[in-house]
Amino acid sequence: MIPKTIGLTGGIGSGKTTVTGFFEDLGVPVYIADTEAKALMNRSKIIKRKLTQLFGNAAYLEGVLNKPFIAQQIFNDKIVLKKINAIVHPKVAKHFENWVKKQNSPYVISESAIIFENESYKKYNYIITVIAPENTRINRVIERDNSSSKKVKAIINNQWSDDKKTLLSDFVITNIDLENTKLQVIEIHKKLLDKITNL
């Protein structure tokens, strides 16, 4: 039986990685869309060709994706971002489909920051959104990436608000205290197994 698919999302600094780690501890297979997208951008000849057509030879340095250059191109340019997404996302979606078929579990989790923004939330059986107060998120990202408050706020403003996301979510995890977050994950895991076995 093919596992049910759960989309897990949350804004920058909400703590998606922490939450997916707790699900993995419970034996749930997790697919990190961003990691897989970066791997495919380095592996797929089709993606390489299309990105080189879009940005020129500076897109890759010695066959490896030039991440700082690409990040510079998409920063504050939604049109360029849409063009990249149109090249990469269909390949990631196909890769995810094939990955799901190989998993032996009642359900799997796909973690992505832009499930709502790119409308892929419609393809999942259930959606989990991770939220945290904005100040907490900003401080986490500054600490993690050595970024500036201004830069983090700009990213937050480009993403859907937590209020908007939670309206379309089946489960919401408030990630402030680690122990409490862990308990929320265990509770959702039980509910998902219950829902799936009763489908």
N, C-alpha and C positions, 0 to 999 in steps of 0.2 A: 504494500500500500504506500502511495506517495505521501510524504508528510504534509501536514498543513503548514502554510507559510504565515509567519508573523512579522510585520514590519515594525522595526523599532527606530524611533527618531527622537530628536530633541535639538534645540538650538546650540550654538557654540558654547562650550563651557558648562553644559547642563550635566555632563557626566555619563554620556552614552557608553564609553569604554568601560567604566566601572560597572555599570549595570549589565552589559553583555558578559563581563567577566563572572558575575554572580550566576548568570544563566548557564554559562559554560561549566561552572562548578557543579551545577545540577545535572550535567550530562547533555545539555541542549546544544546541538550543532549551531554555530554562529557564522554568518557570512558577512564580512565587512566590505560593503560596496566600494568605499573609497580606496581601500587597499587593493582590491581586485581590479578596479578601474586603472590605477597606476601601473599595476603589473601588466594589464592588457595593453596599455599605451606603450609599454616597452617590448611587448611580445608579439602583438598582432601586426602583420605586415600591412594589412588594409588600413588600420588606424594610423600607422606610421606614415603611410603614403598620403593619406588625407590631411593629416596635421601638417606635414611638410608642404603640401599644396596650399594650405591655409596661411601658414606663417613663414614659409621659406625654410632654408637649411638650418637656421638658428633654432628651430624647434627641437632638434636632436644634436647632441655633442658626442661624436664617436659612437653613434647608434643608441645612446641613452637619452631619455627624455630630459630636456633642459628645463627643469621645474621652475627655477627663478624667472626665466624668460617668459614661460607660459603664464605664471602667476601675475607677472607685470602686465601682460597683454589683457588678461581678463579682469584685473582690478578696476572696479568702477565702469566696466564696459559690458553691459548686459547682452548686447548683440553678439559680441565675440564669445561670451560664455554660452549663449544659446547654440552657436555654431559648433563649439567643442562638444557640448552635451549631445547634439544631434549625431555626432560622429561616434562618441564613446558609449552613450547609454544603451543603444540597441544591442551592442556587443556584450555589455555587462549583463543585461537582462537575459540574453541567451545563455551566457556562462552560468548565471544563477539557476536557470531552469534545469540545466544539465547537472549542476551540483546537487540540487534538491533530490533528483531521482536517485542519486547514489547514497543518500543518507538513510540510516535505519533508526528512525526516531518518530514519535507521534507528531512532533512539530519541529520546525527550524526557525531561526531568527535571521532576518536580513536587517543589518544596521546601516542606516543612511541618514545624512543630515537633511536631505531634500526630498523626502518621500511625498510631502504635500506640494512643495514648490513645482516638482516635475510631474505631478498627478499620478505617480506610480502607486500611491496608497490604495487605489481602486483594485489593484490586483491581489492584495493580501487578504487572508481570511480574518485576521484581527490586527489592530494597530495599538502599539504601546508608545506613549510619549513620555519622555523624561523632562522634568522641569526643575528649575531652581531660581531663586531670586536673582534679578539682573546683576546686582552688585557682586554677589557670590560668583556668578559666571564670569564677569569681567576680571575679578581678582584671580580666578583659577587660570584663565587664559594668559594673563600677564605673567603669572608665575611659571606656567608651562612653556610658553613660546617666547618669553622675554619681549612681549609685544607692548604696544602702547594702549592706553584706555581709549583713545580716539579711534584707533584702528579696529579694536574689538567692537566698539559701539557701531561703527560703520557696517561691520559684518552682521551684527544683531539686527540692525535696521533693514538689511537686505533679506533677512529671513522672516518667515511668518511669525507672528506673535504667539506666545504660549496659549493665550486665550483662544485664538483661532484654531490652533492645533488640537487642543483638548476637546473642542466641540466635535471633532471628527474622529476622536480616539475611543477605543474600547476600554483601555486601561491607562491610568496616569500614575507615574512614579515621581514623587517629590524627593529629589536627591539633595538632602542637606547633611544629614547625619548618616554615616556609613552603616552602622548597625541597623538603623531603622530602614534604610534603603534595602538592605539584605532581606529583612523580614517582608517588605513589600514584594520583592522578587519571588520569594518562596510562596507567598499567598497567591500571586498571579500565576505562578507555575501550576499550583494545585487547581486553580480555576480553569486554566487552559486545558489541562489533562481531563478534567471533568467534562468540559464543553465538547472536546474532541471525541472522547469515548462515547458521548451521548448523541453525537451527530448521526 
